[in-house]
Amino acid sequence: QVQLVESGGGLVQAGGSLRLSCAASGRTFSTYTMGWFRQAPGNEREFVATITRSGGITRYADSVKGRFTISRDNAKDTLYLQTASLKPEDTAVYYCAARKAVGLSNDPLGYDYWGQGTQVTVSS
């Protein structure tokens, strides 16, 4: 089992950037495929980005492609999401998640462990 703690959220103006972090503890971080999801009030949890165990392959939602970058540092047991050109519609609670199965997944049901989330608010 792995425990996940997100940080780095906050209030930012449109066009700004934030770097979100997800610190993992417990079982070896490098054995998990990782993902970022977000959930705005009244909406379902939606896929943002995912990364393979080695960090060699990534996948993004169309809504964030070219603006967000997912990365990981397995030596530090940490997952990152660098955001840029933020828009008000990016406002949400952002969650990191760990997946035991091999292969990337866009589906929240494909992930086994979740953090508590960090709030990102983008003002216009």
All heavy atoms as an XYZ file, in Angstrom:
938
protein
N       0.841     -1.188      0.000
C       0.000      0.000      0.000
C       0.881      1.244      0.000
O       1.990      1.228      0.532
C      -0.896     -0.049      1.226
C      -1.634      1.187      1.546
C      -2.783      0.944      2.493
O      -3.280     -0.156      2.650
N      -3.202      2.005      3.129
N       0.370      2.318     -0.601
C       1.100      3.578     -0.674
C       0.204      4.696     -0.182
O      -1.000      4.682     -0.402
C       1.568      3.831     -2.130
C       0.405      3.990     -3.085
C       2.500      5.021     -2.199
N       0.794      5.655      0.515
C       0.075      6.841      0.968
C       0.520      8.025      0.117
O       1.709      8.166     -0.171
C       0.370      7.135      2.437
C      -0.200      6.108      3.406
C       0.624      4.827      3.444
O       1.846      4.864      3.496
N      -0.048      3.683      3.421
N      -0.436      8.861     -0.265
C      -0.181      9.969     -1.181
C      -0.632     11.281     -0.560
O      -1.753     11.362     -0.028
C      -0.932      9.734     -2.496
C      -0.643      8.417     -3.215
C      -1.597      8.208     -4.379
C       0.798      8.357     -3.680
N       0.224     12.294     -0.640
C      -0.105     13.609     -0.094
C       0.227     14.673     -1.139
O       1.405     14.851     -1.496
C       0.665     13.898      1.205
C       0.313     15.289      1.714
C       0.353     12.852      2.259
N      -0.804     15.380     -1.588
C      -0.622     16.437     -2.575
C      -0.316     17.774     -1.900
O      -0.726     18.017     -0.757
C      -1.882     16.621     -3.437
C      -2.326     15.392     -4.199
C      -3.367     14.585     -3.455
O      -3.421     14.684     -2.213
O      -4.143     13.854     -4.117
N       0.386     18.632     -2.632
C       0.652     19.988     -2.182
C       0.875     20.868     -3.397
O       1.010     20.367     -4.524
C       1.869     20.030     -1.257
O       3.025     19.606     -1.948
N       0.915     22.182     -3.161
C       1.235     23.104     -4.239
C       0.058     23.847     -4.835
O       0.246     24.720     -5.700
N      -1.141     23.512     -4.411
C      -2.300     24.216     -4.926
C      -2.370     25.638     -4.387
O      -1.574     26.035     -3.524
N      -3.314     26.415     -4.909
C      -3.483     27.775     -4.441
C      -4.336     28.591     -5.377
O      -4.989     28.044     -6.276
N      -4.323     29.894     -5.156
C      -5.074     30.844     -5.976
C      -4.104     31.524     -6.934
O      -3.056     32.042     -6.507
C      -5.749     31.877     -5.075
C      -6.452     33.033     -5.766
C      -7.617     32.534     -6.611
C      -6.919     34.052     -4.729
N      -4.453     31.520     -8.215
C      -3.583     32.099     -9.226
C      -4.447     32.796    -10.266
O      -5.590     32.393    -10.504
C      -2.697     31.007     -9.867
C      -3.537     29.971    -10.598
C      -1.648     31.605    -10.781
N      -3.909     33.831    -10.881
C      -4.639     34.521    -11.934
C      -4.562     33.737    -13.240
O      -3.607     32.969    -13.470
C      -4.068     35.914    -12.140
C      -4.368     36.886    -11.010
C      -3.948     38.300    -11.347
O      -3.012     38.528    -12.089
N      -4.658     39.277    -10.787
N      -5.539     33.954    -14.077
C      -5.532     33.321    -15.392
C      -4.230     33.656    -16.122
O      -3.747     34.796    -16.064
C      -6.730     33.780    -16.206
N      -3.669     32.647    -16.755
C      -2.393     32.796    -17.435
C      -1.206     32.427    -16.579
O      -0.084     32.304    -17.084
N      -1.442     32.248    -15.294
C      -0.373     31.896    -14.378
C      -0.065     30.410    -14.374
O      -0.603     29.637    -15.181
N       0.792     30.017    -13.431
C       1.210     28.622    -13.352
C       1.366     28.196    -11.901
O       1.538     29.029    -11.009
C       2.527     28.422    -14.095
O       3.549     29.191    -13.509
N       1.280     26.906    -11.697
C       1.516     26.278    -10.399
C       2.217     24.954    -10.638
O       1.992     24.315    -11.667
C       0.198     26.016     -9.661
C      -0.576     27.196     -9.073
C      -1.945     26.725     -8.588
C       0.202     27.844     -7.947
N       3.002     24.525     -9.670
C       3.544     23.171     -9.716
C       2.969     22.387     -8.545
O       3.224     22.729     -7.385
C       5.071     23.145     -9.652
C       5.601     21.725     -9.880
C       7.094     21.658    -10.042
N       7.801     21.562     -8.781
C       8.989     20.984     -8.628
N       9.595     20.444     -9.673
N       9.578     20.968     -7.453
N       2.233     21.368     -8.877
C       1.671     20.485     -7.870
C       2.636     19.329     -7.605
O       3.282     18.841     -8.533
C       0.324     19.936     -8.320
C      -0.717     20.964     -8.786
C      -2.031     20.262     -9.097
C      -0.894     22.062     -7.784
N       2.699     18.916     -6.356
C       3.533     17.783     -5.982
C       2.681     16.737     -5.282
O       1.664     17.064     -4.655
C       4.657     18.227     -5.047
O       5.517     19.150     -5.669
N       3.121     15.512     -5.368
C       2.449     14.404     -4.692
C       3.552     13.537     -4.082
O       4.285     12.865     -4.804
C       1.606     13.616     -5.673
S       0.901     12.089     -5.020
N       3.649     13.583     -2.760
C       4.658     12.807     -2.052
C       4.091     11.448     -1.678
O       2.998     11.360     -1.107
C       5.107     13.550     -0.803
N       4.842     10.404     -1.985
C       4.393      9.040     -1.712
C       5.210      8.421     -0.597
O       6.408      8.676     -0.462
C       4.525      8.194     -2.973
N       4.550      7.603      0.199
C       5.247      6.848      1.241
C       4.615      5.468      1.327
O       3.487      5.255      0.912
C       5.154      7.560      2.591
O       3.808      7.699      2.990
N       5.367      4.536      1.867
C       4.872      3.174      1.949
C       5.599      2.293      0.963
O       6.818      2.349      0.860
N       4.846      1.524      0.211
C       5.441      0.619     -0.766
C       6.174      1.397     -1.846
O       5.878      2.545     -2.102
C       4.366     -0.272     -1.374
C       4.950     -1.410     -2.181
C       3.926     -2.439     -2.568
N       4.547     -3.367     -3.518
C       3.961     -3.788     -4.611
N       2.752     -3.405     -4.891
N       4.580     -4.615     -5.418
N       7.124      0.781     -2.500
C       8.007      1.437     -3.456
C       7.247      2.199     -4.533
O       6.480      1.628     -5.303
C       8.924      0.403     -4.108
O       9.568     -0.360     -3.096
C       9.961      1.089     -4.971
N       7.492      3.487     -4.568
C       6.810      4.405     -5.474
C       6.990      3.991     -6.927
O       6.065      4.071     -7.730
C       7.350      5.807     -5.221
C       6.833      6.864     -6.141
C       5.511      7.267     -6.083
C       7.682      7.493     -7.049
C       5.034      8.259     -6.916
C       7.223      8.481     -7.881
C       5.887      8.876     -7.818
N       8.172      3.540     -7.269
C       8.491      3.240     -8.662
C       7.723      2.047     -9.227
O       7.772      1.798    -10.426
C       9.988      3.005     -8.820
O      10.391      1.897     -8.041
N       7.021      1.316     -8.378
C       6.259      0.165     -8.864
C       4.844      0.547     -9.303
O       4.089     -0.314     -9.748
C       6.154     -0.933     -7.793
O       5.412     -0.427     -6.675
C       7.529     -1.387     -7.341
N       4.498      1.840     -9.187
C       3.151      2.295     -9.530
C       3.144      3.182    -10.762
O       3.956      4.108    -10.886
C       2.533      3.087     -8.379
C       2.266      2.272     -7.135
C       3.183      2.261     -6.091
C       1.112      1.520     -7.012
C       2.944      1.520     -4.956
C       0.862      0.781     -5.875
C       1.783      0.780     -4.854
O       1.544      0.043     -3.726
N       2.193      2.932    -11.636
C       1.815      3.922    -12.627
C       1.072      5.024    -11.872
O       0.297      4.739    -10.948
C       0.884      3.285    -13.673
O       1.596      2.250    -14.352
C       0.388      4.311    -14.667
N       1.304      6.273    -12.240
C       0.719      7.382    -11.502
C      -0.157      8.253    -12.404
O       0.055      8.314    -13.628
C       1.812      8.240    -10.884
C       2.686      7.525     -9.874
S       1.780      6.929     -8.433
C       1.229      8.486     -7.712
N      -1.100      8.927    -11.771
C      -1.972      9.800    -12.536
C      -2.398     11.018    -11.733
O      -2.319     11.034    -10.502
N      -2.828     12.033    -12.461
C      -3.458     13.213    -11.872
C      -4.893     13.287    -12.403
O      -5.131     13.105    -13.604
C      -2.726     14.500    -12.255
C      -1.439     14.736    -11.542
C      -0.176     14.497    -12.013
C      -1.269     15.280    -10.228
N       0.755     14.848    -11.080
C       0.114     15.335     -9.972
C      -2.160     15.729     -9.243
C       0.633     15.828     -8.769
C      -1.651     16.209     -8.061
C      -0.256     16.258     -7.818
N      -5.802     13.580    -11.502
C      -7.203     13.796    -11.838
C      -7.646     15.086    -11.173
O      -6.956     15.609    -10.297
C      -8.063     12.623    -11.334
C      -7.806     11.331    -12.057
C      -6.686     10.557    -11.760
C      -8.671     10.883    -13.038
C      -6.435      9.367    -12.441
C      -8.439      9.694    -13.718
C      -7.311      8.948    -13.417
N      -8.796     15.582    -11.597
C      -9.336     16.780    -10.953
C     -10.857     16.686    -10.894
O     -11.490     15.972    -11.683
C      -8.915     18.041    -11.700
C      -9.465     18.174    -13.105
C      -8.829     19.380    -13.800
N      -9.381     19.567    -15.150
C      -8.928     20.477    -15.995
N      -7.915     21.284    -15.658
N      -9.479     20.598    -17.192
N     -11.405     17.414     -9.931
C     -12.851     17.414     -9.758
C     -13.313     18.800     -9.354
O     -12.886     19.326     -8.320
C     -13.269     16.386     -8.702
C     -14.761     16.187     -8.599
C     -15.129     14.950     -7.797
O     -14.305     14.424     -7.035
N     -16.335     14.457     -7.963
N     -14.172     19.376    -10.175
C     -14.786     20.669     -9.874
C     -16.148     20.428     -9.219
O     -16.744     19.360     -9.414
C     -14.945     21.476    -11.158
N     -16.643     21.385     -8.444
C     -17.936     21.209     -7.776
C     -19.042     20.857     -8.765
O     -19.180     21.503     -9.810
C     -18.182     22.574     -7.135
C     -16.822     23.134     -6.920
C     -16.000     22.665     -8.094
N     -19.782     19.809     -8.449
C     -20.891     19.389     -9.298
C     -20.489     18.543    -10.482
O     -21.352     18.092    -11.234
N     -19.187     18.325    -10.647
C     -18.697     17.540    -11.793
C     -18.120     16.212    -11.331
O     -17.739     16.053    -10.170
C     -17.619     18.313    -12.550
C     -18.165     19.513    -13.280
O     -19.367     19.765    -13.273
N     -17.285     20.269    -13.913
N     -18.028     15.282    -12.264
C     -17.361     14.024    -11.960
C     -15.840     14.230    -11.973
O     -15.330     15.190    -12.548
C     -17.743     12.972    -13.006
C     -19.208     12.564    -12.959
C     -19.524     11.434    -13.908
O     -18.649     11.080    -14.735
O     -20.642     10.897    -13.835
N     -15.153     13.307    -11.341
C     -13.697     13.356    -11.358
C     -13.217     13.068    -12.778
O     -13.668     12.102    -13.408
C     -13.129     12.336    -10.377
C     -11.671     12.508    -10.087
C     -11.252     11.743     -8.842
N     -11.938     12.232     -7.652
C     -11.615     11.849     -6.410
N     -10.645     10.984     -6.214
N     -12.281     12.313     -5.381
N     -12.317     13.910    -13.280
C     -11.876     13.750    -14.656
C     -10.358     13.576    -14.738
O      -9.598     14.109    -13.936
C     -12.306     14.950    -15.511
C     -11.663     16.257    -15.175
C     -11.951     17.328    -16.212
O     -12.574     17.051    -17.249
O     -11.518     18.479    -15.973
N      -9.974     12.849    -15.760
C      -8.568     12.558    -16.025
C      -7.828     13.815    -16.463
O      -8.355     14.615    -17.244
C      -8.492     11.490    -17.111
C      -7.134     11.297    -17.700
C      -6.132     10.663    -16.976
C      -6.837     11.742    -18.975
C      -4.878     10.481    -17.523
C      -5.590     11.572    -19.523
C      -4.605     10.942    -18.794
N      -6.609     13.965    -15.962
C      -5.744     15.066    -16.376
C      -4.510     14.531    -17.096
O      -4.222     14.922    -18.222
C      -5.325     15.924    -15.164
C      -4.318     16.992    -15.584
C      -6.545     16.554    -14.499
N      -3.761     13.650    -16.426
C      -2.520     13.145    -17.011
C      -2.110     11.869    -16.299
O      -2.509     11.625    -15.155
C      -1.410     14.181    -16.899
N      -1.301     11.062    -16.993
C      -0.783      9.845    -16.398
C       0.626      9.592    -16.892
O       1.022     10.093    -17.955
C      -1.718      8.652    -16.688
O      -1.219      7.485    -16.038
C      -1.825      8.377    -18.175
N       1.393      8.804    -16.129
C       2.800      8.564    -16.441
C       3.156      7.137    -16.050
O       2.689      6.619    -15.036
C       3.688      9.600    -15.714
C       5.142      9.522    -16.174
C       3.563      9.450    -14.197
C       5.971     10.717    -15.694
N       3.982      6.506    -16.879
C       4.395      5.144    -16.600
C       5.363      5.076    -15.415
O       5.837      6.104    -14.924
C       5.077      4.523    -17.824
O       6.132      5.398    -18.275
C       4.088      4.316    -18.956
N       5.655      3.863    -14.989
C       6.493      3.656    -13.807
C       7.863      4.297    -13.950
O       8.398      4.869    -12.995
C       6.645      2.167    -13.545
C       5.338      1.471    -13.246
C       5.521     -0.027    -13.163
N       4.273     -0.693    -12.822
C       4.156     -1.982    -12.577
N       5.209     -2.773    -12.646
N       2.981     -2.514    -12.294
N       8.433      4.193    -15.127
C       9.775      4.748    -15.357
C       9.738      6.235    -15.694
O      10.769      6.903    -15.668
C      10.445      4.005    -16.504
O       9.759      4.280    -17.720
N       8.556      6.729    -16.021
C       8.421      8.115    -16.451
C       8.632      8.308    -17.938
O       8.596      9.435    -18.429
N       8.823      7.209    -18.661
C       9.153      7.327    -20.070
C       7.996      7.642    -20.989
O       8.199      8.143    -22.102
N       6.792      7.340    -20.553
C       5.615      7.575    -21.393
C       4.574      8.350    -20.588
O       4.321      8.029    -19.427
C       5.011      6.257    -21.892
C       6.035      5.479    -22.723
C       3.757      6.519    -22.734
C       5.577      4.095    -23.129
N       3.989      9.351    -21.222
C       2.961     10.153    -20.580
C       1.749     10.278    -21.506
O       1.848     10.062    -22.720
C       3.462     11.568    -20.254
O       3.912     12.198    -21.466
C       4.618     11.522    -19.265
N       0.630     10.613    -20.903
C      -0.603     10.830    -21.664
C      -1.374     11.945    -20.990
O      -1.369     12.042    -19.758
C      -1.439      9.559    -21.704
C      -2.727      9.671    -22.533
C      -3.605      8.454    -22.317
N      -2.971      7.222    -22.752
C      -3.444      6.004    -22.445
N      -4.527      5.874    -21.696
N      -2.838      4.928    -22.897
N      -2.046     12.779    -21.811
C      -2.752     13.936    -21.274
C      -4.182     14.008    -21.794
O      -4.471     13.576    -22.911
C      -2.034     15.232    -21.677
C      -0.647     15.349    -21.124
C       0.451     14.890    -21.838
C      -0.422     15.918    -19.873
C       1.735     14.975    -21.330
C       0.855     16.025    -19.354
C       1.929     15.549    -20.080
O       3.202     15.653    -19.571
N      -5.035     14.627    -21.004
C      -6.356     14.986    -21.494
C      -6.200     16.085    -22.539
O      -5.289     16.927    -22.431
C      -7.228     15.479    -20.348
N      -7.065     16.088    -23.528
C      -6.983     17.103    -24.573
C      -7.074     18.515    -23.997
O      -6.459     19.446    -24.519
C      -8.104     16.886    -25.593
C      -7.866     15.666    -26.458
O      -6.730     15.166    -26.516
O      -8.832     15.195    -27.094
N      -7.825     18.673    -22.921
C      -8.052     20.000    -22.348
C      -6.797     20.606    -21.731
O      -6.744     21.823    -21.521
C      -9.156     19.925    -21.291
O      -8.797     19.020    -20.264
N      -5.795     19.782    -21.424
C      -4.577     20.305    -20.789
C      -3.331     20.088    -21.640
O      -2.251     20.578    -21.274
C      -4.366     19.682    -19.392
C      -5.607     19.863    -18.534
C      -3.960     18.217    -19.482
N      -3.468     19.383    -22.738
C      -2.310     19.074    -23.573
C      -1.632     20.351    -24.041
O      -2.287     21.288    -24.504
C      -2.769     18.236    -24.763
C      -1.685     17.448    -25.449
C      -2.287     16.515    -26.485
C      -3.171     15.461    -25.886
N      -3.703     14.511    -26.880
N      -0.317     20.395    -23.889
C       0.448     21.579    -24.267
C       0.564     22.622    -23.177
O       1.349     23.560    -23.296
N      -0.217     22.463    -22.108
C      -0.162     23.426    -20.989
C       0.334     22.777    -19.701
O       0.955     23.446    -18.877
C      -1.554     24.017    -20.742
C      -2.126     24.776    -21.914
C      -3.427     25.496    -21.531
N      -4.475     24.595    -21.103
C      -5.066     24.641    -19.898
N      -4.697     25.559    -19.010
N      -6.034     23.786    -19.599
N       0.045     21.510    -19.503
C       0.443     20.801    -18.290
C       1.511     19.768    -18.630
O       1.493     19.179    -19.720
C      -0.752     20.077    -17.675
C      -1.808     20.963    -17.068
C      -1.829     22.340    -17.266
C      -2.810     20.410    -16.285
C      -2.803     23.132    -16.712
C      -3.800     21.188    -15.725
C      -3.795     22.549    -15.948
N       2.388     19.504    -17.655
C       3.422     18.479    -17.820
C       3.479     17.621    -16.572
O       3.682     18.140    -15.463
C       4.792     19.104    -18.063
O       4.741     19.947    -19.213
C       5.843     18.020    -18.287
N       3.308     16.321    -16.746
C       3.430     15.381    -15.642
C       4.847     14.813    -15.639
O       5.429     14.556    -16.698
C       2.378     14.252    -15.751
C       2.385     13.373    -14.501
C       2.570     13.423    -17.014
C       1.232     12.356    -14.458
N       5.395     14.648    -14.447
C       6.723     14.053    -14.322
C       6.826     13.377    -12.959
O       5.973     13.565    -12.100
C       7.819     15.112    -14.476
O       7.727     16.080    -13.448
N       7.862     12.596    -12.794
C       8.079     11.926    -11.516
C       9.565     11.820    -11.235
O      10.383     11.758    -12.157
C       7.427     10.543    -11.534
C       8.038      9.558    -12.506
C       7.168      8.303    -12.659
N       7.047      7.573    -11.400
C       6.114      6.636    -11.174
N       5.227      6.342    -12.127
N       6.080      6.013    -10.014
N       9.884     11.782     -9.948
C      11.248     11.556     -9.494
C      11.199     10.349     -8.571
O      10.823     10.476     -7.390
C      11.776     12.798     -8.773
C      13.239     12.686     -8.405
O      13.741     11.542     -8.308
O      13.870     13.722     -8.191
N      11.549      9.201     -9.076
C      11.451      7.976     -8.285
C      12.461      7.955     -7.138
O      12.235      7.277     -6.135
C      11.624      6.753     -9.180
C      10.406      6.502    -10.066
O       9.315      7.019     -9.807
N      10.582      5.715    -11.121
N      13.545      8.684     -7.262
C      14.510      8.756     -6.165
C      13.947      9.538     -4.983
O      14.351      9.328     -3.836
C      15.801      9.387     -6.644
N      13.010     10.446     -5.273
C      12.399     11.271     -4.228
C      10.978     10.825     -3.905
O      10.289     11.478     -3.113
C      12.400     12.737     -4.642
C      13.787     13.345     -4.794
C      13.706     14.825     -5.143
C      15.103     15.427     -5.228
N      15.070     16.876     -5.577
N      10.507      9.770     -4.552
C       9.144      9.267     -4.321
C       8.104     10.367     -4.513
O       7.165     10.510     -3.710
C       9.003      8.677     -2.919
C       9.832      7.421     -2.729
O      10.273      6.835     -3.732
O      10.063      7.037     -1.561
N       8.265     11.134     -5.558
C       7.405     12.292     -5.770
C       6.922     12.382     -7.221
O       7.706     12.167     -8.147
C       8.119     13.593     -5.382
O       8.571     13.496     -4.030
C       7.181     14.789     -5.495
N       5.649     12.705     -7.348
C       5.011     12.958     -8.639
C       4.756     14.458     -8.749
O       4.439     15.107     -7.746
C       3.685     12.198     -8.701
C       2.813     12.400     -9.932
C       3.412     11.675    -11.130
C       1.392     11.891     -9.664
N       4.869     14.991     -9.965
C       4.669     16.419    -10.180
C       3.654     16.659    -11.295
O       3.477     15.844    -12.189
C       5.987     17.099    -10.571
C       7.078     16.938     -9.578
C       8.085     15.988     -9.768
C       7.132     17.734     -8.431
C       9.104     15.835     -8.849
C       8.152     17.576     -7.510
C       9.129     16.632     -7.725
O      10.134     16.481     -6.803
N       3.029     17.820    -11.217
C       2.228     18.315    -12.326
C       2.547     19.802    -12.467
O       2.164     20.607    -11.623
C       0.733     18.117    -12.096
C      -0.154     18.523    -13.275
C       0.041     17.558    -14.450
C      -1.638     18.568    -12.875
N       3.291     20.123    -13.503
C       3.591     21.520    -13.797
C       2.468     22.061    -14.672
O       2.222     21.535    -15.770
C       4.931     21.636    -14.511
C       5.311     23.056    -14.877
C       5.590     23.913    -13.667
O       6.403     23.558    -12.809
N       4.915     25.056    -13.579
N       1.820     23.101    -14.205
C       0.738     23.701    -14.965
C       1.177     25.060    -15.487
O       2.006     25.745    -14.875
C      -0.522     23.877    -14.109
O      -0.292     24.888    -13.127
C      -0.902     22.585    -13.402
N       0.639     25.445    -16.622
C       0.951     26.743    -17.214
C      -0.276     27.239    -17.973
O      -1.173     26.461    -18.292
C       2.147     26.629    -18.144
N      -0.285     28.531    -18.262
C      -1.401     29.136    -19.004
C      -2.738     28.721    -18.405
O      -3.666     28.332    -19.123
C      -1.336     28.729    -20.468
O      -0.110     29.112    -21.051
N      -2.830     28.814    -17.098
C      -4.031     28.351    -16.415
C      -5.248     29.173    -16.805
O      -5.156     30.395    -17.045
C      -3.829     28.386    -14.908
C      -2.966     27.239    -14.354
C      -2.476     27.572    -12.963
C      -3.735     25.932    -14.367
N      -6.395     28.496    -16.849
C      -7.668     29.105    -17.212
C      -8.652     28.936    -16.055
O      -8.503     27.998    -15.254
C      -8.234     28.404    -18.449
C      -7.300     28.351    -19.638
C      -7.894     27.512    -20.748
C      -6.946     27.405    -21.932
N      -7.515     26.576    -23.033
N      -9.648     29.795    -15.963
C     -10.642     29.621    -14.892
C     -11.273     28.233    -14.893
O     -11.584     27.696    -13.820
C     -11.670     30.712    -15.204
C     -10.874     31.786    -15.868
C      -9.853     31.054    -16.692
N     -11.424     27.629    -16.051
C     -12.022     26.290    -16.111
C     -11.092     25.197    -15.579
O     -11.504     24.041    -15.471
C     -12.472     25.950    -17.535
C     -11.418     26.169    -18.599
C     -11.561     27.520    -19.294
O     -11.777     28.536    -18.597
O     -11.417     27.539    -20.535
N      -9.851     25.536    -15.257
C      -8.951     24.575    -14.607
C      -9.190     24.520    -13.100
O      -8.596     23.686    -12.405
C      -7.487     24.946    -14.861
C      -7.087     24.815    -16.321
O      -7.481     23.815    -16.952
O      -6.375     25.713    -16.817
N     -10.033     25.397    -12.582
C     -10.336     25.406    -11.157
C     -10.961     24.091    -10.725
O     -11.956     23.647    -11.304
C     -11.280     26.566    -10.813
O     -10.614     27.803    -11.066
C     -11.714     26.512     -9.358
N     -10.349     23.465     -9.725
C     -10.812     22.154     -9.255
C      -9.931     21.713     -8.094
O      -8.896     22.320     -7.820
C     -10.728     21.112    -10.375
N     -10.342     20.641     -7.447
C      -9.458     19.925     -6.534
C      -8.681     18.914     -7.375
O      -9.283     18.150     -8.131
C     -10.239     19.213     -5.421
C      -9.284     18.414     -4.530
C     -11.035     20.217     -4.599
N      -7.371     18.942     -7.245
C      -6.502     18.056     -8.008
C      -6.034     16.909     -7.117
O      -5.550     17.151     -6.003
C      -5.301     18.828     -8.563
C      -5.669     19.661     -9.764
C      -6.479     20.791     -9.631
C      -5.229     19.325    -11.045
C      -6.843     21.547    -10.737
C      -5.582     20.067    -12.148
C      -6.386     21.181    -11.989
O      -6.739     21.934    -13.083
N      -6.175     15.694     -7.642
C      -5.818     14.490     -6.910
C      -4.727     13.724     -7.640
O      -4.760     13.612     -8.871
C      -7.019     13.555     -6.796
C      -8.198     14.116     -6.049
C      -9.202     14.814     -6.720
C      -8.333     13.927     -4.678
C     -10.298     15.318     -6.050
C      -9.425     14.429     -3.988
C     -10.403     15.128     -4.682
O     -11.492     15.619     -4.000
N      -3.788     13.174     -6.886
C      -2.886     12.202     -7.488
C      -3.368     10.803     -7.116
O      -4.045     10.615     -6.092
C      -1.440     12.417     -7.074
S      -1.055     12.070     -5.352
N      -3.041      9.849     -7.957
C      -3.512      8.491     -7.769
C      -2.448      7.509     -8.233
O      -1.679      7.802     -9.153
C      -4.803      8.271     -8.544
N      -2.441      6.340     -7.603
C      -1.471      5.292     -7.918
C      -2.202      4.057     -8.435
O      -3.245      3.665     -7.893
C      -0.658      4.937     -6.677
N      -1.620      3.452     -9.451
C      -2.221      2.294    -10.110
C      -1.257      1.118    -10.046
O      -0.088      1.260    -10.471
C      -2.517      2.673    -11.565
C      -2.918      1.573    -12.512
C      -3.240      2.179    -13.861
N      -3.268      1.212    -14.937
C      -4.295      0.444    -15.230
N      -5.414      0.533    -14.531
N      -4.229     -0.414    -16.234
N      -1.723     -0.015     -9.523
C      -0.850     -1.198     -9.398
C      -0.664     -1.884    -10.738
O       0.397     -2.441    -11.012
C      -1.441     -2.169     -8.379
C      -1.436     -1.640     -6.949
C      -1.873     -2.696     -5.954
C      -3.354     -3.001     -6.071
N      -3.806     -3.918     -4.999
N      -1.675     -1.865    -11.577
C      -1.591     -2.576    -12.843
C      -0.614     -1.895    -13.790
O      -0.416     -0.678    -13.732
C      -2.975     -2.658    -13.485
N      -0.050     -2.694    -14.673
C       0.854     -2.169    -15.695
C       0.030     -1.476    -16.769
O      -1.075     -1.900    -17.088
C       1.682     -3.308    -16.310
C       2.524     -2.790    -17.469
C       2.572     -3.942    -15.244
N       0.562     -0.394    -17.313
C      -0.128      0.298    -18.394
C      -0.853      1.534    -17.910
O      -1.297      1.624    -16.765
N      -0.994      2.479    -18.812
C      -1.647      3.740    -18.485
C      -3.162      3.567    -18.482
O      -3.704      2.697    -19.152
C      -1.250      4.805    -19.502
C       0.241      5.105    -19.613
C       0.495      6.124    -20.711
C       0.799      5.580    -18.292
N      -3.834      4.434    -17.733
C      -5.290      4.412    -17.691
C      -5.821      5.828    -17.490
O      -5.270      6.585    -16.690
C      -5.791      3.507    -16.565
O      -7.207      3.575    -16.463
N      -6.895      6.147    -18.211
C      -7.583      7.423    -18.047
C      -8.750      7.299    -17.070
O      -9.383      8.305    -16.735
C      -8.151      7.902    -19.387
C      -7.086      8.181    -20.414
O      -5.909      7.941    -20.180
N      -7.499      8.661    -21.570
N      -9.069      6.103    -16.648
C     -10.268      5.830    -15.859
C      -9.944      5.862    -14.375
O      -9.071      5.106    -13.915
C     -10.816      4.447    -16.250
C     -12.136      4.133    -15.589
O     -12.552      4.875    -14.690
O     -12.760      3.132    -15.997
N     -10.648      6.697    -13.601
C     -10.393      6.714    -12.147
C     -10.546      5.340    -11.504
O      -9.848      5.039    -10.525
C     -11.458      7.685    -11.615
C     -11.817      8.540    -12.769
C     -11.666      7.688    -13.982
N     -11.400      4.504    -12.044
C     -11.602      3.175    -11.478
C     -10.373      2.286    -11.665
O     -10.252      1.248    -11.021
C     -12.832      2.514    -12.113
C     -14.168      3.196    -11.829
C     -15.291      2.478    -12.566
C     -14.451      3.236    -10.333
N      -9.456      2.691    -12.523
C      -8.246      1.920    -12.740
C      -7.147      2.201    -11.740
O      -6.072      1.610    -11.840
N      -7.412      3.078    -10.787
C      -6.416      3.467     -9.799
C      -6.793      2.932     -8.426
O      -7.972      2.892     -8.065
C      -6.257      4.984     -9.786
C      -5.565      5.464    -11.033
C      -6.246      5.556    -12.237
C      -4.206      5.769    -11.027
C      -5.616      5.946    -13.400
C      -3.559      6.174    -12.180
C      -4.272      6.257    -13.363
O      -3.632      6.642    -14.509
N      -5.777      2.552     -7.656
C      -6.004      1.853     -6.399
C      -5.867      2.742     -5.166
O      -6.473      2.454     -4.135
C      -5.015      0.693     -6.297
C      -5.150     -0.262     -7.470
O      -6.117     -1.044     -7.473
O      -4.293     -0.226     -8.385
N      -5.066      3.762     -5.246
C      -4.808      4.621     -4.089
C      -4.917      6.087     -4.509
O      -4.487      6.456     -5.603
C      -3.419      4.347     -3.503
C      -3.211      2.902     -3.136
C      -2.428      2.073     -3.932
C      -3.819      2.363     -2.005
C      -2.245      0.738     -3.612
C      -3.645      1.020     -1.677
C      -2.871      0.219     -2.479
O      -2.700     -1.098     -2.160
N      -5.436      6.884     -3.582
C      -5.692      8.301     -3.861
C      -5.212      9.182     -2.709
O      -5.254      8.775     -1.545
C      -7.200      8.538     -4.032
C      -7.750      7.897     -5.265
C      -8.138      6.594     -5.412
C      -7.954      8.523     -6.530
N      -8.579      6.370     -6.691
C      -8.472      7.542     -7.399
C      -7.747      9.800     -7.018
C      -8.786      7.811     -8.738
C      -8.066     10.072     -8.342
C      -8.579      9.086     -9.187
N      -4.762     10.383     -3.072
C      -4.479     11.380     -2.068
C      -5.741     12.144     -1.690
O      -6.828     11.859     -2.218
N      -5.600     13.105     -0.803
C      -6.739     13.882     -0.315
C      -7.073     15.060     -1.209
O      -8.149     15.648     -1.094
C      -6.457     14.374      1.102
C      -6.400     13.254      2.125
C      -7.699     12.467      2.181
O      -8.756     13.013      2.406
N      -7.606     11.154      1.941
N      -6.149     15.431     -2.081
C      -6.409     16.504     -3.027
C      -5.839     17.843     -2.583
O      -5.625     18.091     -1.397
N      -5.598     18.699     -3.565
C      -5.149     20.062     -3.321
C      -5.968     20.997     -4.219
O      -6.170     20.704     -5.397
C      -3.640     20.210     -3.564
O      -3.209     21.525     -3.202
C      -3.248     19.945     -5.010
N      -6.430     22.103     -3.649
C      -7.328     23.002     -4.379
C      -6.532     23.940     -5.274
O      -5.574     24.580     -4.825
C      -8.152     23.831     -3.388
C      -9.032     24.889     -4.024
C     -10.219     24.289     -4.756
O     -10.913     23.417     -4.223
N     -10.476     24.744     -5.985
N      -6.946     24.031     -6.519
C      -6.409     25.009     -7.467
C      -7.559     25.918     -7.881
O      -8.586     25.437     -8.367
C      -5.799     24.320     -8.702
C      -5.443     25.354     -9.763
C      -4.572     23.505     -8.307
N      -7.374     27.210     -7.684
C      -8.394     28.182     -8.071
C      -7.760     29.198     -9.006
O      -6.750     29.820     -8.659
C      -8.971     28.890     -6.847
O      -9.516     27.918     -5.946
C     -10.069     29.862     -7.253
N      -8.352     29.356    -10.172
C      -7.836     30.275    -11.182
C      -8.842     31.403    -11.350
O      -9.989     31.164    -11.743
C      -7.592     29.565    -12.518
C      -6.949     30.530    -13.515
C      -6.710     28.340    -12.326
N      -8.412     32.611    -11.065
C      -9.301     33.759    -11.185
C      -9.155     34.410    -12.552
O      -8.074     34.402    -13.144
C      -8.991     34.772    -10.091
O      -7.679     35.277    -10.243
N     -10.239     34.975    -13.024
C     -10.227     35.609    -14.355
C      -9.846     37.085    -14.270
O      -9.741     37.647    -13.206
C     -11.603     35.459    -15.003
O     -12.597     36.023    -14.175
